[in-house]
Amino acid sequence: MRIGGVKPFASAVGLLLGLLCAVQAAKVNKHKPWIETTYHGIVTENDDKVLLDPPLIALDKDAPLRYAESFEVTFTKEGEICGFRIHGQNVPFEAVVLDKSTGEGVIRAKDKLDCELQKEHTFTIQAYDCGEGPDGANMKKSHKATVHIQVNDVNEYSPVFKEKSYKATVIEGKKYDSILKVEAVDADCSFQFSQICSYEIVTPDVPFSIDKDGNIKNTEKLNYSKERMYKLTVTAYDCGKNRASEDVLVKVNIKPTCKPSWQGFNKRIEYEPGTGSLALFPSMHLETCEEPITSIQATIMLETNHIGKGCDRDTYSEKSLHKLCGASAGTVELLPAPSNSANWTIGLPTDNGHDSDQVFEFNGTQATKVPEGMVSTSLKEPFTISVWMRHGPGGREKETILCNSDKTEMNRHHYSLYVHNCRLVVLLRQEPTESENYKPAEFHWKLDQVCDKEWHHYVLNIEFPAVTLFVDGATFEPFLVTEDYPLHASKIETQLTIGACWQDLSGHDNDTEPLTVSHYSVPLWVCSGGSALMTQFFRGNLAGLMIRSGKLENKKVIDCLYTCKEGLDVQLPEEVASAVKVEFNPNQSSLSLEGDDIESFEKVMQHISYLNSRQFPTPGIRHLRVSTTVKCFNEETCISVPDAEGYVMVLQPEEPKISLSGIDHFARGAAEFESTEGVVLFPELRIVSTITREVEVEAETETEGEDDPTVQETVVSEEILHNLDTCEVTVVGDDLNGDHEGLEVDLAQIQQRGLEMSSSNVGMIITGVNTMANYEQVLHLIRYRNWHTEALFDRKFKLVCSELNGRYISNEFKVEVNVIHTANPMDHANNAMVQPQFINQVQHASMDLSGHNLVNTHQASVVPSAATVVIVVCVSFLVFMIILGVFRIRAAHQHTMGDQENGKENEMDWDDSALTITVNPMETYEDQHSSEEDADEDEDEDESEDGEEEDDITSAESGSSEDEAGEPEDQQSSNRQQQLEWDDSTLTY
């Protein structure tokens, strides 16, 4: 078996060796590698990978068989592809073998390619095998194949316009197919990314469009008067949606056609307060297109209806305005600004506009009662009612402005002013007389002004049975007068109301639902408990409601009340005064011109100005409109001049800061308060008003010997003069008790300066338009008196002044007055006997307390008694503090000794058999001694500061202090001895 098994194995080995020798002899590099003849590739710029078609694969017939049944052995590298070689000049590609056995390779770019530099590349490529043996001998090369590679573009460039800007000029009134053409280019290499696909106008809301080729045209007819030049921003997009790197500016100038119009004026005209007249059209001229003109008319309108009550007027109280206009006394203001003294208007809604007049709003639910005694009007004597009213179209119900009716029971209307169906009606019922004849009772005026939603000024002069109505200064006659019997005699009191009529409903119990009375057929407003309510509510705005008893208002005062503080003005040159006719309306908001010479007409237009005489005008816009009509020789071809519009911008005035200053804290003797003269509250009061503004100042700075001027903004405060219309003195704290105190002033001095005064339990109000100097003088006269000062120690008052009915308000100046009470010498006899020397010294001393002025020298004799009490209290407090300090020192020493004793006990717990301790027995004593010296120094300083007070301490007090201080000292010495005695029996030295 063994012999038989060996022989077959030997035979197999021999066969294998023979085959190997045969294979080795056959492995000779006889064939060249083979590749395709042509390749096409694509590469994207800025990338290195090339996509080839067909793929780069080299084949070699010398390569071994891949499938050799059970085994395949190769000892040489014949048939493997070792590389590819590219032939060409400056070829930016390289070929790389991925797998030598399969001959697979790739072509890639050496660097990033740029399509804009070269779109296509062509070169040849050749493959070579690895040759024979380890050294690669007998290497074979393939044939050369041609490679074509195309570089694909990336949209890396944006469109760029050929020109930095474009300009064009067109004539107004014409539509163009193309005004101009813009053109942009793109540097990308491909057709897709290098082409401009669209243009776009970026500027919004312009009458232009642009097509894909860059042609710009107008979408509507252009108007030179509307816009003289358009600035358009245009951009471009390539087909890859890339936007132009920079947009381009396109300017389109509009050339006017000859069109009749006013030219050469600014639409916005700024008016600075306090500068006087401002020329509105200094360079204005009329373009007539050479059309011969025979006459010309123009109307200049200044729209001020939105300012205040139709225009800018002084915003003082209506009572002050009447006085400024020359109205005599007897005027009662029924809608004053809300205040402590005029509190019946506090609940009414207002517009809160202090820049203009204060207006009260009535929406059909508000009304107010006028306090009793404010108005005493009888039809037996003449009286005047004036009011500002703004009212729109209303319903059929009566809307009451002012009503005087029975307070209880009968509900009769004695007199009233109301609006009904756009009519203004005055009801006047005669009081009971001997004759029971019919007499005029209702006066009706049908007026457009009642329902036009504009402000109008109404004045009714009533001298029964005649009634005269003035609306905006013009007289109107009633279109209807009805008669009625006089009222029946009764002792019922009347109630005056504003915004509705008072109605008594005694006997009605329902106070939650609206009630209806058949006589009025309107809802009624329940006031309280179902017994009283309002009816016939007004819907609109009211201001300046006044009643003046005993005298009628004259036309001069009425015109003054209505006249505006702003308006148009013109200073006619002498050479054209007779050539142009000029007319104004009453409030100078409209100006009419008429003439036949254009040159003279233009000169008059150039001298029209705006004037606002208020020191602090209402800021805002006033619209201007110039309407023109011309006549020509040839009526058929006569030109038409469009309206010219603009506006005046009244700038915000510098707001004044009203400052009140003076002595705000002083004391007076009680006798002065009880004297007939009283105590002057504001002896050194000053009223100063300043404005703050920014000004530009040139400042020179030297830099290397050269002047470098720079502009800096500096805030400057400037004192100005203006009027005041109210100063109010109010008591701080409890109200004044009229039985024993009050504020007084010389009424003759007030009346001499044209001012008025009213007082109440809360203070005093001085009203009237006057200078700050006159107000200062009057305020210096205000005195405070108190007849019972026994329980009074101080009183505080507050002063506030204002201008223009509260538009500008000063600071609150507070004054505190202290009362120095005079002591009875018999009550302080003991004090005088104890310290006679001290009293004599203080009797002749002048006291100056910080924050107080004791100017009453004759009261100095009573000061020592009070001072003695204060000094005794201070000395007692000092003694108490010294005693407290001694106890604190004693407690501190006791605490220290307790800590040391605890420390000794803790030390005995240590196992110190192996310790060696060196102790300085004097160390604790020195530390304690130094702390005691510091404490002694502090006590010495306190004693030196309060030396005078300690001198006054009695001997008994001093002795007790010494005894108490001696005890701690003994304890301290014993403590020191205990600290120096050491238990050293267990210590090893």
Secondary structure, DSSP 8 states (H G I E B T S, - for coil): -HHHHHHHHHHHHHHHHHHHHHHHHH-------B--SEEEEEEETT--B-EEES-EE-B-TTS--S--TT-----S-TT-EEEEEEESSS--EEEEEEETTTTEEEEEESS---TTT-SEEEEEEEEEE--BTTTTBS--B---EEEEEEEE-------EESSSEEEEEEETT---S-SEE--EE---SSHHHHSEEEEEE-SSS-SEEE-TT-EEEESS---TTT-SEEEEEEEEEETT--B-SS-EEEEEEEE-----EEES--SEEEE-TTS--EES-TT-EEE-TT--EEEEEEEEEEE-TTSBTTB----S-HHHHHHHTT--S-EEESS----SSSGGGTTS-B---TTS---EEEESS--EE--TTS----TTS-EEEEEEEE-----SS-EEEEEEEESSTT--EEEEEEEETTEEEEEE-----S----EEEEEEEE-GGGGSSSEEEEEEEEETTEEEEEETTEEE--SEEEEE---------EEEEESSEEEE-TT----SS-EE-TTT-SEEEEEETTTEEEES--EEEEEEEEEEESS---HHHHHHHH--SEEEEE---GGGTTTEEEEE-TTSSEEEEEES-HHHHHHHHHTEEEEE--SS---EEEEEEEEEEEEESSGGG------EEEEEEE------EEEEES--EEEEEHHHHHSSS-EES-TT-EEEEEEEEEEEEEEEEEETTEEEEEEEEEEEEEEE--EEEEEEEEEESS---TTTEEEE--HHHHHHTT-EEEEETTEEEEEEEEEHHHHHHHHTT-EEEES--TT--EEEEEEEEEETTTTEE---EEEEEEEE----GGGGHHHHHH-HHHHHHHHT-----TT--B--GGGGGGHHHHHHHHHHHHHHHHHHHHHHHHHHHHHHHHHHHHHHHHHHHHHTTS--TT------TTHHHHHHHHHHHHHHHHHHHHHHHTHHHHHTS-HHHHHHHHHHHHHHHHHHHHHHHHHH----TT---
